[in-house]
Amino acid sequence: MKRLLVFLVLVSLLAACTSPTTGPNVESEIILTTTTSTENSGLLTSILGDFTEKTGIEAKVVAVGTGKALQMGMDGEADVLLVHAKESEEAFVADGHGLERFDVMYNDFIIIGPESDPANLKDIEADALRAFEAITESKSKFISRGDDSGTHKQELSMWNRLNIVPGGDFYISAGRGMGEVITMADELEAYTITDRATFLSMADKVESKILLEEDPLLFNQYGVIAVNPEKNVRINSEGANSFVEWILSDSTQELIREFGVDTFGQSLFIPNAR
């Protein structure tokens, strides 16, 4: 009897050593590469549980600037993208890196700064270009994301429209995410451009104020793109398509619409999938 027990133990140990290592089913996970604003604002934390509940798929979030997110898609290091630089997104799809781009939601960019407002932006009504000129003329400190994110691209488009090359001691290129840049601008009593959602999620932690808003040039559209599965054999195309269908669905669009209302009295993102 003892010999039999020893034999069974040896067999079980051998089986454990030779059987494939168990781990998460790759088909039950997707890599969602997205902009920092969707994470910093708390949106993804609020809604991704619904995705997992409905599909059985866990979304592993990589929050970076939009430029980096698009590059990860090009390199086949992501399954699906949720980003906000429409022109770059359309080029991404046109170049064969993504399958199709869909509008998901929007909010807007705002310019924030110290209450002292040395560039007098509060006297400029809904004119972002004039605000950027005033910051330059007054040589007030300005913190740039400097990271090729959607926000950084928006900022650069403003300087380009004005034919201004920003520089000098007043201009600080941080190479940081939105939350870190808001904190830096607050500490240095500087101006910066930010998406409204991230700022509102941090407004009780900083003294910076919204000093310019509601210029149509500051419209901020978000889009979703499933990465072309030909980029990498490991891409979970089925999971990516499930995510796209889910985030465009009426029920998820309603979750997006409701996000922030209880806390801030307004939606931080306005759904507009079609």
N, C-alpha and C positions, 0 to 999 in steps of 0.2 A: 504493500500500500504506500509505504514511504517512498519507494523507488518511483511509483506512478506519479505522486505529487511533485517530486523533484523534476521528473520529465515534463509535466504540464507547465511548471514554472519556467523551465528553460525554453519551451516552445513559445510561451507567451512573450518572453523577453526577446527572443529572436524575431518574432513577428513585429514587435514594437520597433526594433532596430531596422528592419528591412522594409517596412511599409512606408509609403510616401508621407512626408510631414503634412499634417493637416493645418489649414489656415483659412483665412477668409476667402470666400468664394469671390473671385474677381468680378463675376457677373452681378454680384450684389453690391458693388461699389462703383461710384464714378468719381472722377477728379473734376471738380468744378473750380475753374480758375476765374477769378472775379476781381473787380476793383475794390480798393479798401473801403470805399464809402458804404457798400452794401453790408460789409461786416461791422465797421465801426459804428454805424447807425443802429445796429441791432436787428436789422431786417431779417437776415438769414437765420439768426438764432430763433427768431419768432416763427418763421414759416417752414423751415426745412424738415421739421418733425412731421409735418403733414405729408411731405413728399415720401418720406421713408414709410410712414404708416400705409399710404395708398399703394406704393409700388414694391416695398420690401427692399429698396435700394438705398444705401447710405451715401450721401454726398460728402466727400472729403474736400473741404474748402481750402483753396490756396488764394489768399487775398494779396494782390500786388497791384501796381499801377497798370492801367489798360495797355500801355505799350508792352510791358513785360508779359501780361496775360496773352496778348496776341502772339508774341514771340514763342511762348510755351505751346500755343496751338500749332504754330508753324513747325515746331520741333517735335510735334507728336507727344508732348508731355502732359496733355490735358484731354479730357473727353468732351467737355462743353464749356463755353465761355459766357459770362454775363458781364458786359463791359459798357463803356459810355464814350465812344468816340466814333460817331456814325460813319464819317468819311473813311476812316481807317478800317472799320469793320467791313464796309462794302468792298474795299480793296482786298481785304483778307479773303472774302468769298470769291471775288472775281479772279484772284490768283490761284484758286483751287484748294486753299487751305481749309475752308469751311464749306458745309453743304448749303446752308441758306440762313439768311439773317432775318430776324423778326423783331419788331418793336415790342417792348415789354411794359415800360413805365417811363415816367419822366419826373423831374423836379426842376430846380433852377440853381444856378450859381449865384452867390452873393459876395460882396466885398465887405470884409470885417476889418476892424481896427480899434485903436484905443479910444476911449471916451473923449480924450483931449482933441482928437481929430486934427492933427497939424495941417493936413491937406484940405481941410474944410469940405470933405465929401458930403456931409449932411446937407450942404447948401446946393448940391447937384442932384437934380431929380431924375432918376431912372436913365442915366446916361453913362454907361460903363466906360466908353472911350474917353469922355471928358474926365472921368474919375482917374483913369490911368494917367492921363496927361497931368492932372493936378498932383498926383503922387510924384511924378517925375519932376515937375517944376519946383515943388517944395522940397525935393530931395529927402522925402520921408522914407523910413525903412520899409522895405517890402520883402516878404518871405515867399519865395517861389518853391513849389514842390520840386522842380528840377529833376523829375524822375520819368518823364515821357508818359505820365498818366493822362487820363482824359482831362483832368483838371489842369494839368500842366499844358496840354495841347490847347485848351481853351484860353489860358492866360497868354500863350505865345501868339495866338491868333489876334488878340487885342493889340499887342505890341506891333505886330506886322501891319495891322490896319492903320496904325499911327506912324508907320515907318520909323519906329523907335527901336534901337537896340539897347535893351536894359543893361545896366552895368554900374560900376562905381561902388562906393562904400555903402550906399543905401540899399543895394540889391543883393539879397542873400539867397543863393541856390542851395536848398537844404538836402535834396535827394532823399526825401522822407515821405512817409505816408501822410494822409490828410490829418489824422488825429494828432500826430506829432508836430505837424506844421502849425496847426491851430494853437497848440500849447506853446510852441516857440514864438509865434507872433504875439501871443498874450504876454509872455515873459519879457520880450524885447520892445513891447508897445509899438508893434509894427502892423502894417496892413498885409492882408493876403486875400486870395480868392479861394472860396470853398463851396462845396455843394451844401445846400441848406440842411439836408438831413443830418450830415455829420456834425455840423455846427450846433443844431438844436439839441442833439444828443449829448453835447458837451457844454451847453450854454451855462449850466449851473456850476461849472467847474472853472470858468474863465471870466475875466472882466471885459474881454473884447466885445464890441457891439456890432450889430449889422448897420453899416453906414451907407450902403447903396444896394438897391434891389429893383426887381421888376422891369429891367431892360430886356426886351425880346432877344437881344444878342446873348443873353445869359441862359437861354433855354438849354436844358440838360437831358438828353434822351438816352435811355438805356436799351441795349439789344441783347438777344440771346442767339448763339450760334453753336450748332453741333460741329465738332471738328471732323474733317474728312477722315474716315477710317483708314484710308490708304496711307496716311502719314505714319502709322505705327500699328503693327499687328496686335498690340496689346490694348488698343483703344476699344472701350466698351461702347460701341456704336448704338446698340440696343438701349443701353441705359441712358446714353446721352439723348436719344430721341424721346425716351420716356420723360426725361427732365423737361425738354422743350415743350412737349405736349402738356405736361403738368403746369408749367409756369404760365402758359398761354390760356389755360382753362378758365372758365368763368369763376369757379370756386377759388382758385388761387389768386386771380385778379381781385377778388373781393377781399381776400386776406391782406393783399398789398394795400388796398384802399383803406382798410381799417387800421393798418399799422401806424402807431403814433398818435391816433386821435385821442385816446384816453389820457395820455401823458402830456401831449403838447397842444391839444385842441385842434389839430389839423393833421391831415395825411402827410407823411414825410415823402411819399412817392405816390404819384398819380398813375394808375394803370391805364394803358392805352393799347393793349394787344388787339390785333385785328387779323 
